[in-house]
């Protein structure tokens, strides 16, 4: 079989990180969010298809908890739900360097800072990653 993208399923090394393939799941927003902040069946089906697709990295975005509901474990439950939905993957996310509470939460859940980048003015982003436990997690070369 002659494939158009012969290296798509081949490992990719970027710096010290080796990804198991060259497919990445970009951040996506749900299209049928209910008033209580949950996604509907249409979005669940959409994400299930992507989870089965075999992406090497899942980028978590738009994970927010209303200030009135913070410190009740909702952020932890949301992030763990993402990880359960995409088992055995590498996860990446970013937040503002001023979001100390978010960074503490992510580190408590096993995420580590892998980059910081200045955006505009005082805005600086902190990028965190977590290699999933299991055989599909990326390996770090030394």
C-alpha positions in Angstrom: 0.0 0.0 0.0 1.5 3.3 -1.0 0.8 5.9 1.7 0.7 9.7 1.0 2.1 10.5 4.5 4.5 7.7 5.2 5.9 9.1 8.5 2.5 9.9 10.1 2.6 6.9 12.4 6.4 7.1 13.0 7.9 8.4 16.2 8.8 12.1 16.3 11.6 13.5 18.4 11.3 17.2 19.5 14.1 18.2 21.8 14.3 15.5 24.5 10.8 14.3 24.0 9.9 11.4 21.7 6.2 11.2 20.6 4.9 7.8 19.6 3.5 9.2 16.3 2.9 12.6 14.6 -0.8 13.0 15.4 -1.8 15.6 17.9 -5.3 16.3 19.3 -5.7 20.1 19.2 -7.9 21.9 21.8 -11.5 21.9 20.8 -14.6 23.5 22.4 -17.9 21.6 22.9 -20.8 22.7 20.8 -23.6 21.7 23.0 -22.7 22.9 26.5 -25.6 22.8 29.0 -26.4 25.4 31.6 -24.6 23.4 34.3 -21.4 23.3 32.2 -21.6 19.7 31.0 -21.2 18.7 27.4 -24.1 16.9 25.7 -24.2 13.6 23.8 -23.2 15.3 20.5 -20.0 16.6 21.9 -19.3 13.3 23.8 -19.6 11.4 20.6 -17.2 13.9 18.9 -14.6 13.5 21.6 -14.9 9.7 21.7 -14.1 9.4 18.0 -10.9 11.5 18.6 -9.9 9.4 21.6 -10.1 6.3 19.5 -8.0 7.9 16.8 -4.7 7.5 18.5 -3.3 11.0 18.9 0.1 11.2 20.6 -0.7 14.3 22.6 -4.0 15.8 24.0 -3.9 19.5 24.5 -6.3 20.6 27.3 -7.8 24.0 26.8 -10.6 26.1 28.2 -10.7 24.2 31.5 -12.3 26.8 33.8 -14.3 26.8 37.0 -16.4 29.8 37.9 -14.8 31.8 40.8 -17.9 31.1 43.0 -17.4 27.3 42.6 -13.6 27.2 43.0 -11.9 25.3 45.8 -14.6 22.6 45.7 -12.7 20.0 43.7 -14.4 20.8 40.4 -11.1 21.6 38.6 -9.5 18.4 39.7 -12.6 16.4 38.6 -12.7 18.1 35.2 -9.0 17.4 34.5 -9.2 13.8 35.7 -12.2 13.3 33.5 -10.2 14.5 30.5 -7.5 12.1 31.3 -10.0 9.2 31.7 -11.6 10.1 28.4 -8.2 10.0 26.6 -6.4 7.2 28.6 -2.7 6.4 28.1 -1.8 9.7 26.4 0.5 12.6 27.0 -1.3 15.8 28.1 -0.3 19.4 27.7 -1.9 22.6 28.9 -1.0 26.2 29.6 -2.0 29.0 31.9 -0.9 32.5 32.8 2.1 32.8 35.1 -0.1 34.8 37.4 -2.5 31.9 37.9 -0.6 30.4 40.9 -3.6 28.4 42.1 -4.0 26.8 38.7 -0.3 25.9 38.5 -0.4 24.4 42.0 -3.4 22.3 41.0 -1.8 21.0 37.9 1.4 20.2 39.7 -0.6 18.4 42.4 -2.1 16.3 39.6 1.3 15.3 38.3 1.9 18.0 35.6 5.4 19.6 35.3 6.4 22.9 33.7 8.2 22.4 30.5 8.3 25.9 29.1 7.5 29.5 29.8 6.9 32.1 27.1 6.5 35.8 27.2 3.4 36.9 25.3 2.6 40.6 25.4 3.4 43.1 28.1 3.1 41.5 31.5 1.4 38.4 30.1 3.6 35.3 30.4 2.4 31.7 29.7 3.4 28.6 31.6 3.2 25.3 29.7 2.8 22.1 31.6 2.9 18.5 30.6 2.0 15.1 32.0 3.1 11.8 30.5 0.4 9.3 31.1 1.1 6.2 33.0 1.2 3.2 30.7 2.9 1.9 27.6 1.7 4.8 25.3 3.4 7.6 27.3 6.3 9.3 25.5 9.8 8.6 26.6 12.3 11.3 27.5 15.8 10.9 26.0 18.8 12.0 28.0 
